[in-house]
Amino acid sequence: METVVRALLTGSFCGKHRPTQNIQQGSLGEESCVLCCEDLSKTSVENIRSPCCSQAIYHRKCIQKYAHTSAKHFFKCPQCNNREEFPREMLRMGIHIPDRDAAWELEPGAFSELYQRYKHCDAPICLYQQGRDSFEDEGQWRLVLCATCGSHGTHRECSSVRPNSKKWECRECLPDSTMDYVSEDSADVPCCSSAFQPQEHISRATDLEENAGSSWTEWIRPSLSEKPESSGGRRRRSWRSKGVTKNCKKSK
């Protein structure tokens, strides 16, 4: 019954009136099939020329096997990936293209890898006593996966994830300006921000060590080395800064 329906849809022809292609006889036997890499048959009926890649010629049996494997949703030109003109021409030439999923998708357990969940804590310091590969279904030791990539995880307690928080991102998916806040006591763990590193103090200390013979006052800022005029522990302001001339006297 299926053969009859297919014949009505695609057309059924005898050997005399079947559709043909203009394949040069001189090229047969000199070229090879792209799919099986074997020499082409000298009989033009056993070969099919690609409509999009005019120089590509295939064995009819290779195209039919390829159509049964890839099916309708993945059937395309093996060379240029044409999905419109190539299937239409193959149907005209009598190639059966089944309307189903590809053969590799129908195998048992074809998508079993997609159901495997990441089960490892990637926090810089894992606080769980049972290790990084252990976790609980609920609570502070529940494993949370990255909301962006899903290929990194952490315990809620290890990364200080709030119980009501539904989103967490790993360090690789976070923007460059954002870093995870971790205690700065550990040298292996980054600080909350790259700008927090006291580079200015480090460079100043290095300069002091290299110039040990210089006076300490040379490295102190002028504003700190100069003693401000004080009166009663407070700095006196200049009369000029208030816009008052020298002749004016302070009223008592």
MOTA-V932486 format. One record per pair of residues at least 6 apart in sequence whose C-alpha atoms are under 6 Angstrom apart, sorted by sequence separation. I is the first residue (numbers start at 1). GAP is how many residues later the second one is. If there is no record, write none. Layout:
BEGIN
i/gap
I/GAP
I/GAP
END
This chain:
BEGIN
i/gap
32/6
50/6
76/6
135/6
136/6
146/6
229/6
230/6
32/7
33/7
76/7
135/7
145/7
146/7
184/7
31/8
32/8
49/8
135/8
145/8
48/9
77/9
144/9
182/9
29/10
48/10
144/10
29/11
47/11
121/11
143/11
181/11
28/12
47/12
48/12
120/12
143/12
180/12
29/13
47/13
120/13
142/13
179/13
28/14
46/14
141/14
179/14
141/15
140/16
140/17
147/20
147/21
146/22
147/22
146/23
146/24
33/25
72/25
71/26
72/26
71/27
72/27
71/29
67/30
64/31
71/31
122/31
123/31
127/31
70/32
121/32
122/32
126/32
69/33
120/33
121/33
69/34
END
